[in-house]
Amino acid sequence: MDLAEAHVKALNRLLEFKNIHKHEVFNIGSQKGYSVMEVIHAFEKCNKLELNYKIKSRRAGDIAVLAASTSRAKNILNWEAKFTLEDMVTSAWNWEKKSKKFS
C-alpha cells in the first residue's frame, strides 16, 4: 500500500505539472534495511508458517546493508512509509494466497 500511494502521489505531481524536471527520481522505502533473516522470521511469525530455507555463504558482490534516504519523497511528495515489516509480509502473503485461486 505504501508503494501504491507513492506512485499515486508521483503521478498526481506529473498530471498537475508540478514536476521541475522531465524525469524525477524518488527513493521509496522505510529508510530501514532488513536482513533476509529478519524478513523470514517476520513472515513466519505473522503468517504462522514455517519456511524451508538453507543458510549459505554470502555471494561475491553481495552488500551487507542497503537502505535509501526517502527525505526527497517526504519533502516533495509529502509521502512516507506508514506500514511495518510485519504489515508488509502479512499483506504480501494474503495477496499471494488470493492470486493463486485465479491462476
Helices and strands as residue ranges (DSSP letters): H 2-15, H 36-47, H 71-72, I 73-77, H 85-101
